[in-house]
Amino acid sequence: MLVELEIVPIGTASPSVSTPLAEVARLIDKSGLEYRVGPMGTVIEGDWDRVMALIKQCHQAMLASSARVLTTIRIDDRKDKPGGGRIIQKVQSLEAKVGHPLKR
């Protein structure tokens, strides 16, 4: 399954959120799950239990350093496409239909 994760700390002293999000990025990176960081969120690929446990860990880590946290997740789960590799295959499929590589 693919999950898009967005975590926003609310009430921080600075308008920049990269410093508090660095801890979340470290947790995702050391999880061993496949992921892609984007400018507005991170897509994570893995099974339900591991991904949800990671999301909980990330949310709690942000809550430890922020008074309020908004966490949004979107799930793409397909029975007909088991296994890994969808994080890359979805983009490749779109690029094939467009006819050239897209900006990433």
C-alpha positions as CSV (number, residue, x, y, z in Angstrom):
1,M,0.0,0.0,0.0
2,L,1.0,3.6,-0.6
3,V,0.4,6.3,2.0
4,E,0.9,10.0,1.6
5,L,1.8,11.5,5.0
6,E,1.7,15.2,5.8
7,I,2.5,16.5,9.3
8,V,2.2,20.2,10.2
9,P,3.2,21.5,13.5
10,I,1.0,24.4,14.6
11,G,2.0,27.2,16.9
12,T,5.8,27.1,16.3
13,A,7.8,30.2,16.8
14,S,9.1,30.2,13.2
15,P,7.1,30.1,10.0
16,S,9.6,27.5,8.7
17,V,8.7,23.9,9.6
18,S,11.8,22.2,8.2
19,T,13.6,22.1,11.6
20,P,10.8,20.3,13.5
21,L,10.1,18.1,10.4
22,A,13.7,16.9,10.4
23,E,13.0,14.5,13.3
24,V,10.1,13.0,11.3
25,A,12.3,12.6,8.3
26,R,14.9,10.8,10.4
27,L,12.3,8.4,11.7
28,I,11.0,7.6,8.2
29,D,14.5,7.2,6.8
30,K,15.5,4.7,9.5
31,S,12.2,2.7,9.3
32,G,13.5,0.6,6.4
33,L,10.3,1.3,4.4
34,E,10.5,2.7,0.8
35,Y,9.6,6.4,0.7
36,R,9.8,9.5,-1.4
37,V,9.9,13.0,0.1
38,G,8.0,15.8,-1.7
39,P,7.7,19.5,-1.0
40,M,4.2,19.0,0.7
41,G,4.4,15.5,2.2
42,T,6.1,12.1,2.0
43,V,4.8,8.9,0.3
44,I,5.6,5.7,2.1
45,E,5.2,2.2,0.8
46,G,4.7,-0.9,3.0
47,D,2.2,-3.1,4.7
48,W,-0.5,-1.7,6.9
49,D,0.9,-2.5,10.3
50,R,4.4,-1.1,9.6
51,V,3.2,2.0,7.9
52,M,0.6,2.8,10.6
53,A,3.1,2.2,13.4
54,L,5.5,4.6,11.6
55,I,2.8,7.3,11.2
56,K,2.0,7.0,14.9
57,Q,5.6,7.3,15.8
58,C,6.1,10.4,13.6
59,H,2.9,12.1,14.9
60,Q,4.0,11.5,18.5
61,A,7.5,12.8,17.9
62,M,6.1,16.0,16.4
63,L,3.6,16.3,19.2
64,A,6.5,16.1,21.7
65,S,8.0,19.3,20.3
66,S,4.8,21.2,19.2
67,A,1.7,22.2,21.1
68,R,-0.5,21.2,18.3
69,V,0.0,18.9,15.2
70,L,-2.2,18.3,12.1
71,T,-1.5,14.9,10.5
72,T,-3.1,14.0,7.2
73,I,-2.8,10.6,5.6
74,R,-4.1,9.4,2.2
75,I,-4.1,5.7,1.5
76,D,-3.9,3.9,-1.9
77,D,-4.3,0.2,-1.3
78,R,-4.8,-2.2,-4.2
79,K,-5.7,-5.9,-3.9
80,D,-4.7,-6.5,-7.6
81,K,-1.2,-5.1,-7.1
82,P,0.4,-6.9,-4.1
83,G,4.0,-6.4,-3.2
84,G,6.3,-3.5,-3.5
85,G,7.5,-1.2,-6.2
86,R,4.3,0.8,-6.7
87,I,6.0,3.9,-5.4
88,I,8.1,3.9,-8.6
89,Q,5.7,2.1,-11.0
90,K,2.9,4.7,-10.6
91,V,5.1,7.4,-11.8
92,Q,6.6,5.3,-14.6
93,S,3.1,4.4,-15.8
94,L,2.2,8.1,-16.0
95,E,5.4,9.0,-17.7
96,A,4.8,6.3,-20.3
97,K,1.4,7.7,-21.1
98,V,2.8,11.3,-21.3
99,G,5.6,10.1,-23.5
100,H,8.6,11.5,-21.6
101,P,10.0,11.8,-18.1
102,L,8.3,14.2,-15.8
103,K,9.9,16.5,-13.2
104,R,10.4,15.0,-9.8
